[in-house]
Amino acid sequence: MALLDVKDLSFSFPHADFIWEHLNFSLEPASVTLLAGPNGSGKSTLLSHMVYKLAPHGQRTGQIIFRSKDLDTWDGKDLIQSIAYVGPNPDRQMVSESVWLELAFAPENLGMDPYTMRLRIADVCNFFGIEDWFWQKTSELSGGQKQILNLASALVLQPDLLILDEADAHLDPLMREQFWDTVKRLNEVLGLTVLLCSHNWSKVLPLISQVLYLEDKSIESFTSASAFASYLLENGSPLARALPAPSQASFILGTGSEKSFSEGLPLTFAQIRPLLDRFKTFQPESAIVDKDSPTKARMNRPNSKNSNINGPKNKALLQIKDLSFRYQKDRPLVLNRLNLTLDEGAFFFLLGSNGSGKSTLLKCILGALKFRGKILYKGKASKDTIRLAYLPQNAYLLFKEDTVLEEFTSRGLEEDRALSGLAALGLYDLKDLHPLDLSGGQAQSLALRLLILGEPDLLLLDEPSNNLSPQGRDNLARELGAYRKAGGTIFAVSHDLDFCAENATHVGLLFQGEISGVFSPQDFFSQNYFYTTDASRLAAYLDLEPDQTVTNADLMKKLEEAGHEKSQK
């Protein structure tokens, strides 16, 4: 018997067309289901209808049956304990000032006895390895740490169904891998049923037992992640670019059809390794890097060891000198004598683990935190010397008006131009919608466009590609490219290695409070073993030119060229 049944479900916001209509699907016990689809298809809205008091205002028809009982008839306390939810914005779920209070908040308010509550909190803390955070203030946690805490807090209640809506968006690559390993353990060992939405598919798809594909107001079910991957690739869907590099590579090599893969399309490096070994046997010599060649030698010579970022105009826009910061006197330094020079017109991407201080550095540049050291803006100490704009992790914080259209017109834009801007973002039909009802990807796109309207000299971006589908990432890249072409400068912090490799002019890694050198994306990713892209790993395994193969597009081009050369022989 299914744990959850959705029957003939339809929904529309007030005075708007249906987002989706007549949806039907089931979740089996102990299954892991991916809800996929482009930005704006209604994924988050659908998930919200399964969570107590989270569904937006609007018109809904149909039924959601949970454990053989209509969801609308469930007692609130019982439903909160049975269906747990972790959303894309960790701050919106945080309600307490300290970690231990956050863990205790839900069970205490539900009337759990103190002894059971203490045991469950201890159990969860040990499972997640967060004992060191127990007495820490939640305001001092990074976005990724907050998300881990949100998951731990949800599991204190021991739910039957766990709903994850872009819950990995704020996690660094290592923590993201650990996060999904944890979800896998919860599913396999405890039999927890998981329904998730994520655009980071590389770690997700190998866990999936079912895919629900939401597009054009309807839903299609796939019984395996491999079947879903094949469908996207064979139909040339834009979402195919979100697939793991092994899936894309196998398809490019001409082996991605059903005839060639009786066990399904490869989703992991381990699954594609036999194919790569066969590829090596016919790989043309022109594609292989001689270990003694100048190209190979160039990989071991970083193009920059300092923290100077050259732009097209060679004029320093931002200079950070010996910047140090700590949250409390008795706490370790988060930033330690950090130095950076950023020229006009550059696109600098700062990477680093959760809690390393990336967002803290942005807040120092904004003047929101007091620090030791100097920050100069065009050579002057006053940040009023330049126009600064800041996109926070939670884009919804920037919205002030009651409708999407009013967000434009309230900033002085004529209605005709505002409507044209909304059309370009694909939001024209949502012009009368409240901004808080937008999907995460839609909110991110709208917030960025509003910031660029102010024509800032320096754009500070905190996780700009979070919640974005491949189409959304493309739109973001175009927006930022046009902004830089007009003379703008970008300083972004993120965990999105692929977006960095595709768009940045310079990359740095924050470690021990300092920036460990500044490099080109090619030099940075080709030299790293862990902090690199899947495309770079595959290229290194195949002995392709690593410093020229750091994006999926680079890799697919190399494989296509090799396949073409083979066919000519």
Protein Blocks (a to p, Z undefined) as FASTA:
>chain_A
ZZbdcehiacddehiacfbghiacdddehiacddeddehilmmmmmmmmpghkaccddde
djddeehiafklpcfklmmmmmccddfblklmpcbfbfklmmmmmmmmnopafklmmmmm
mmmmmmnopmmmmmpcfklpcfklmmmmmmmmmmmnopabdcdehklmmpcfklmmmmmm
mmmmmmmmnopacddddfblklmmmmpcbdcddeehiacddfbfklmmmmmmmnopaklm
mpcfklmmmmmnopabfklmmnopafbfklmmmmmmmmmmmocfklpccfkbmklmmmmm
cfbfbfcdcdfkopafbdcehiacdfbfkbccfbghiacdddehiacddeddehilpmmm
mmmmnopacceddddeehiablklpccddddfblmlmpcbfbfklmmmmnopafklmmmm
mmmnopmmmmmpcfklpcfklmmmmmmmmmmmnopabdcdehklgoiafklmmmmmmmmm
mmmmnopacddddfblklmmmmpmbdcddeehiaebjadfklmmmmpmklccfklmmmmm
nopafklombfklmmmmmmmmmmmmmmZZ
